[in-house]
Amino acid sequence: MKTRFWFQYKTMSPAVSSPKWLSNCARVLYSIICFVVFLIFDLLDAVFCVIYRYLDERIEGEASPCCCSNSKRQNKKKIYVTNDEDDGLSDSLYERKSIFRELGFLLLGRKRENSNRKCSKGFGRSVNRWSDCGCESCLSWVNDGDYKLHFVMRERLIGRNCRGYPSENVIFLHGFLCSSSFWSQTVFPHFSEKVNHNYRLIALDLLGFGKSPKPRDCLYTLKDHVEMIEKSVIQPLQLSNFHLVAHSMGCIIALALAAKYPKSVKSITLVAPPYTSSEGNNACLNALAMLAGKKLWPALSFGSSFMSWYEHLGRTVCFVFCRNHRIWERILKLITRKRDLHFLTIDLTRHTHQSAWSSMHNVICGGAKFMDSYLIILTKGGVRINVTQGDKDQVVPMECCSNFKLKAPNAEINIIPNADHSTVIFGREKEFAHSLEHTWTSCC
């Protein structure tokens, strides 16, 4: 027995320590591979910056502004100190670290985009870049004359108040690279007859996505998105009160809208909100690192980091897929033998690189500077806040949910087991619809 015990002890001891040794080696190897891969991307992005500058000048007569030049990075910080009003641009646009940028590889003299420009000016110029899609579907909003967001509204004639308006209004905001179909084709069919009779459901295509306008020169700041919602829905429909429901990126816009109308918002339901603590001067960069850090795996994280860190490589991806979305859709229909593609597949390419790139940085990352102030306003106003998140979410870490609870102690947190960023709603649409009804009814 002693010999057997001694043999087991001698053979098991290395086995206990080897996994730790192997895991350390694996981490080091992974870090080296990450460094090399993203170093190559840094170089390629710098090369494509030169290529696109040349092509823009040859095709359009002038080079489109980009975020590669860091000559005014320090000036930008001085502007923030001297001006009371923030320009809405995220630090992550110009402060993203790149070895080739730091070495002065790009001496192109590109100027930073004018932060005083408004979306209205963008409509007056050519609608799209040569590298953006110009098909009838993508430019359908141009012929409307008065540029407003596209939205889907569901209401019944009964259940109205004495003034003829529906008793309740609900605004739905989708997430990144989605559209109003995210709500209208999933949750809307599962509401009860009571909701169908007494509620007006409004699902928006956010600025730059779906069938909404995609102005070329717009900076797609948080303020731009909120102002377009006001212009397109709140003012024309005369909404004196409303509920808000949002997913992912739409949660940040919903908080900004609610903070502007705290007396009008009855409740706000946030699904997978990308909330990061806004303490300190590096709030935007911290949000970029948390939500789109440079990772090779999982694939979704790699895609987020690739499209968020590399402006010109991302433009190339949009040129290949978004500009030629009609070709890819035909190919997918042939492969899958389906007459109609899933709405998520279609929404994935219905944007421009400018709208996606700027919204990613100026809303998701840039919104980190304002989130705490929004939550303070809503908490003081007694607005009911519900947060729903899946515990398997690879896009928005659970840490975001924990931070949210610290800043909004009265918020109701609902963690869905075995659900990720999309299945937190997909696959449980009926359950989610019923939870929304319960929230709205309790507020009334």
C-alpha positions, 0 to 999 in steps of 0.5 A, a space after each residue: 500500500 505504501 508503494 502504491 500510494 508513493 507511486 500515485 503521489 509521484 505520478 499525480 504531482 506533475 499532473 497537478 502543476 502541468 496545467 498551470 504551466 501549460 496555460 501560462 505558455 498558452 497565454 504567452 503564445 496567444 499574446 505573441 500571435 495577437 501582437 503579430 496579427 494586429 501589427 500586420 493589420 496596423 500596417 495594412 490600415 496605413 497602406 489602405 489609408 494612402 490608397 483610399 486618399 488617392 482614389 478619393 482624390 481621383 474619383 471625387 476630386 478631394 480626399 475624404 477626411 479620416 481619423 488617421 492624422 493625430 496632429 490635433 490630438 492635443 489641441 482637441 484636449 485643449 478644446 474640451 477644457 476651454 469649451 463648455 459644450 462637448 463636440 460629441 466626438 469620441 476620444 477613441 477615434 483619434 486616440 487609438 494606438 497604432 505603432 505606425 501612427 506613433 512613428 509618423 508613418 502617415 504624414 498625409 496632413 489630413 485634417 480632423 473632421 469639423 466637429 461643428 458640422 450638422 447632419 443637415 449639411 451632409 444631405 446637401 452634398 453627394 449622397 454617398 461615396 464611390 465605395 458605398 452602395 447606390 442602389 435604389 433600396 439604399 437610397 430610397 430615402 433621398 426622394 422623400 424631400 424632408 429627411 426623416 427616420 424610417 419607422 414601423 408603427 403599429 396601432 389600432 383605432 380603438 383604445 384612444 383617449 379623449 383627444 384621439 391619441 393612443 393611450 400609451 406610446 412605446 418607442 423601440 430602438 435597435 442595436 448595431 447593424 440592425 433595423 426596426 425589423 429586429 422588433 417588428 418581426 420578433 416581439 410585435 406579433 407576441 403582444 396581447 390584444 390589450 397592448 394591440 388595442 391601447 398601445 402605439 408601437 413605434 420601431 425606428 431605423 436609427 440614423 445611418 441604418 436600415 431604410 433611414 437616411 445615411 448622410 455622408 458628412 454626418 458625424 453620427 454623434 449621440 446628439 445627432 441620433 437623438 435629434 433625428 428621433 425628435 424630428 421624425 417621431 416625437 414632434 410629428 406624433 406629438 408624444 407627450 409621454 412614452 415608454 422606451 425599449 432598446 437593445 445593445 447600442 440603442 440602449 445608449 441612445 435611449 438613455 440620452 433620449 430619456 435624460 432629455 425627456 425625464 418627465 415624459 418617459 414612463 419606463 425604459 427597458 434596456 436589453 444588453 446595455 453596453 454600459 462602462 464606467 465613465 470615471 476618468 479622462 479615458 472613458 471612451 478608450 476604456 469602453 473601446 478596450 472593454 467592448 472591442 478589445 483586440 482579440 482573435 477569439 471568439 470570432 464575434 470578438 475578433 470581428 468587433 475589434 477588427 471593424 472598430 480599430 481599423 478604419 480603412 480595412 473596415 471600409 474595404 470590408 464594407 466596399 466588398 460586402 455592403 456595396 455589393 449586397 445585392 450580389 451576396 443576397 442572390 448567392 445566399 438565396 441560391 445556396 440556401 434555396 430560400 426565397 426570402 432571407 432572414 432580416 438579420 442577414 439583410 440588415 447586416 449590410 444596410 449601412 455605410 462605412 461612415 454611419 457604422 464606423 462613426 456610430 460605433 465610436 461616437 455612440 458606443 464608445 463616446 457615450 461612456 462620457 455621458 452615461 453616469 450623468 444620464 443615470 443620475 437624471 433618470 434616478 432623480 426623476 424616478 423613471 423606472 429602469 429595467 435591464 435584461 442581459 444574458 449570462 453568456 453574452 460575448 459582446 457585452 460583458 457581465 461586468 457592464 451589468 454590475 457597473 450599471 447596478 452600482 450607478 442606478 441602484 433602483 434599476 431592476 436587473 434580470 439575468 437570463 441563463 444560457 442566453 447570449 447577445 441575441 438569444 436574450 430575445 430570439 427564442 424567447 420572444 413571447 416571454 420577453 413581450 409578456 415582461 414588457 407588458 407587465 412593466 408598462 402595466 405596473 407603470 400605469 
